[in-house]
């Protein structure tokens, strides 16, 4: 497994904090969006877009590119912010998010937005489509990996497990499913709404290799993604424990911020916290 130098980890960590601020600014500007699950997934999406994925902003339709499916499409503000910083479209476009005619819709649309590999919004379908993309690669003789980011509440959807059955049947080692396990969904704590545990054992029962990590620890995310690529003859599930609303103290671990945009004063407080985080990286220390 490749060694990740501290300089790379710190660089990606700083990007993750900047993306949190970008996403929150977008949600505040639009007066709509999903801050909690966007903030929780920042390290995961940063590691994928800025390091792991074999992609080319100049060739978004490149046939040999790795594919990424944001199955929890409500977190698209963070993905749009990442794609813009990666160069798929101008950052100025972020201001048009959700507007009529914008290339950035309220949920990802692969026909409108460069860098989007699957139109999402209705949850639970990403794993099945990811499996289909892996099978297509085999039929076409292409060599790419498919990553699917799902929410923990999404793991309550039956269609997700149908997709897992297909991935298991065909031993799709080209498929990595990442569960953003922030333990909170729209209407409350996951363990109260519809418990998932034992979640790891469920993925193992579907014949997935399983890796459990802290999904807000960049080094653990990078190591898990590398390990997943090395696994043969079965798909991989990375169970990434994260914090809902990570980075903004008053948004953390509560369902109230699943889908509510901050008002002006709340945004000011949140942005101040995130800018303090970013400043620590700029000054060369994080603790």
Secondary structure, DSSP 8 states (H G I E B T S, - for coil): -----HHHHHHHHHHHHHHHHHHHHHHHHHT---HHHHHHTHHHHHHIIIIIS---GGGTT-TTS-EEEESSGGGHHHHHHHHHHHTSS-GGGGGGTTSTT-SS-SS--TTTSTT--S---STT-HHHHHHHHHHHHHHHT----EEEEEETGGGG-HHHHHHHHHHHHTT-TTEEEEEEE-SEETTEEHHHHS---SHHHHHHHTT-EEEEEETT-HHHHHHHHHHHHH--SS-EEEEEE--TTTT-GGGTT-GGGSS----HHHHHHHHHHHHHHHHHHHTT---
